[in-house]
Amino acid sequence: MTTTPDAFDHDAALKACARGDRQALRRLYDQEAPRLLGVAMRIVRDRARAEDVLQDAFVSIWSKAASFDAARGSGRGWMYTIVRHQALDTVRGGARDIAVGEEALEAIEAAGAGGDSVFEAFALREDLGRLRECLARLDTAKRNSILYAYVDGFSHSEIAERLKSPLGTVKAWIKRGLGALKECMV
């Protein structure tokens, strides 16, 4: 069963992963996998490829957990960044096989086993409905900038070109828009 993202301590779970705690990886997977799969699907637009992205991302999360630095940002955000980059690499043809040790593979497989998929699907639908409402409250430029970046996977410069706006303006729209979304989603 998943808890609300705010109630779950992603940072502590990542630190436990860095110490080799497989149950911490399982908790991270249970907490975020449905939403991370959604992020990957929006970028790669294919469920099988998105599942591969998620698998590779959790391998990276497990193997790079020691490099997570809470001073640079939240654990949850760090995980979403890994999934987003993995998905963008896949779309851009930069996908590559990740060498996985036997221990890492076992930990990932254990984290993916089981789960209450009906509850997870319900929670995902609820979050997406709230997100849709919050996106609708943003002005068009901020909303489009965020959607181009996080749904379509465009870089800031690609968004600036598409919206015919200065790069700095696009970056500001995304930053302010994400701030407004964060406040709205709470």
C-alpha positions in Angstrom: 0.0 0.0 0.0 1.4 3.4 -0.9 1.4 6.4 1.4 1.1 10.0 0.4 4.3 11.3 -1.2 4.7 13.9 1.6 4.4 11.3 4.4 7.0 9.0 2.8 10.7 9.7 3.5 12.3 9.2 0.1 15.6 10.6 1.4 15.9 8.0 4.2 14.9 5.2 1.8 17.6 6.2 -0.6 20.2 6.3 2.1 19.1 2.8 3.2 19.5 1.7 -0.5 23.0 3.1 -0.5 23.7 0.8 2.5 22.4 -2.2 0.5 18.9 -2.4 2.1 16.7 -4.2 -0.4 13.5 -3.5 1.6 14.2 0.2 1.2 14.2 -0.2 -2.6 11.0 -2.2 -2.3 9.4 0.7 -0.4 10.6 3.2 -3.0 9.2 1.0 -5.7 5.8 0.5 -4.0 5.6 4.3 -3.3 6.6 5.7 -6.7 6.5 3.0 -9.5 3.0 3.8 -10.8 3.7 7.5 -11.1 7.2 6.9 -12.5 5.8 4.6 -15.0 3.4 7.3 -16.0 6.3 9.8 -16.5 8.1 7.2 -18.7 4.9 6.5 -20.7 4.3 10.1 -21.5 7.8 10.4 -22.9 8.3 7.1 -24.7 4.6 6.6 -25.6 4.8 2.8 -25.4 4.0 0.7 -22.3 6.6 -2.0 -23.0 9.3 0.6 -23.5 8.1 2.6 -20.5 8.4 -0.6 -18.4 11.9 -1.1 -19.6 12.7 2.5 -18.8 11.3 2.0 -15.3 13.3 -1.2 -14.8 16.5 0.5 -16.0 15.8 3.6 -13.8 15.4 1.4 -10.7 18.7 -0.3 -11.5 20.2 3.2 -11.6 18.5 4.3 -8.4 19.8 1.2 -6.6 23.3 1.5 -8.0 23.6 5.3 -7.6 21.8 5.7 -4.3 25.1 6.6 -2.6 25.4 9.6 -4.9 22.1 11.1 -3.8 22.7 14.4 -2.0 19.8 15.7 0.0 21.4 19.2 0.0 20.9 19.4 -3.7 17.2 18.4 -3.8 14.6 16.0 -2.7 15.0 12.2 -3.0 11.7 12.0 -4.8 12.8 14.6 -7.3 16.1 12.8 -7.8 14.2 9.6 -8.7 11.9 11.4 -11.1 15.0 13.0 -12.8 16.6 9.6 -13.3 13.4 8.2 -14.9 13.0 11.3 -17.1 16.6 11.1 -18.3 16.3 7.4 -18.9 13.1 7.9 -21.0 14.6 10.8 -22.9 17.7 8.7 -23.7 15.4 5.9 -24.9 13.5 8.3 -27.2 16.6 9.9 -28.5 18.1 6.6 -29.4 20.7 6.9 -26.7 19.3 3.9 -24.8 22.0 1.5 -23.9 22.1 -1.7 -21.8 23.0 -1.2 -18.2 25.3 -3.8 -16.7 23.5 -5.2 -13.8 25.1 -7.2 -11.0 23.2 -10.3 -9.8 22.5 -8.6 -6.4 21.1 -5.5 -8.1 18.9 -7.6 -10.4 17.5 -9.6 -7.4 16.8 -6.4 -5.5 14.9 -4.9 -8.4 12.9 -8.1 -9.1 12.0 -8.3 -5.4 10.8 -4.7 -5.4 8.6 -5.3 -8.4 6.9 -8.5 -7.1 3.4 -8.2 -5.7 1.6 -5.0 -5.0 -2.0 -3.9 -4.8 -2.5 -2.8 -8.4 -6.1 -1.8 -8.0 -5.3 0.6 -5.2 -2.2 1.9 -7.1 -4.3 2.6 -10.2 -6.9 4.4 -8.1 -4.3 6.6 -6.5 -2.7 7.4 -9.8 -6.1 8.4 -11.3 -6.7 10.6 -8.3 -3.3 12.3 -8.6 -3.7 12.8 -12.3 -7.1 14.4 -11.9 -5.7 16.8 -9.3 -2.8 17.5 -11.6 -5.1 18.2 -14.5 -7.0 20.8 -12.4 -3.8 22.5 -11.3 -2.5 22.6 -14.8 -5.7 24.3 -16.0 -5.2 27.1 -13.4 -1.8 28.0 -14.9 -1.5 30.7 -17.6 -1.0 29.2 -21.1 2.7 30.0 -21.4 3.6 28.3 -18.1 1.3 25.3 -18.8 2.7 24.8 -22.3 6.3 25.1 -21.2 5.8 22.5 -18.5 4.0 20.1 -20.8 6.6 20.5 -23.5 9.3 19.8 -21.0 7.9 17.0 -18.9 5.4 15.3 -21.2 7.0 15.7 -24.6 10.6 15.7 -23.3 11.7 18.9 -25.0 14.8 20.8 -23.8 14.5 24.4 -22.7 16.0 25.6 -25.9 13.6 23.5 -28.0 10.7 24.9 -26.0 12.0 28.5 -26.5 12.2 27.9 -30.2 8.7 26.3 -30.3 7.1 29.1 -28.3 9.2 31.8 -30.0 10.3 33.2 -26.6 13.7 33.9 -25.0 15.3 31.0 -23.3 15.5 32.8 -19.9 11.8 33.5 -20.1 10.9 29.9 -20.8 13.1 28.8 -17.9 11.3 31.3 -15.6 7.9 30.1 -16.8 8.8 26.5 -16.0 10.2 27.4 -12.6 7.2 29.5 -11.6 4.8 27.1 -13.1 6.3 24.2 -11.2 6.1 26.2 -8.0 2.4 27.0 -8.6 1.8 23.3 -9.3 3.5 22.2 -6.1 1.4 24.6 -4.1 -1.8 23.5 -5.8 -1.1 19.8 -5.5 -0.6 20.0 -1.7 
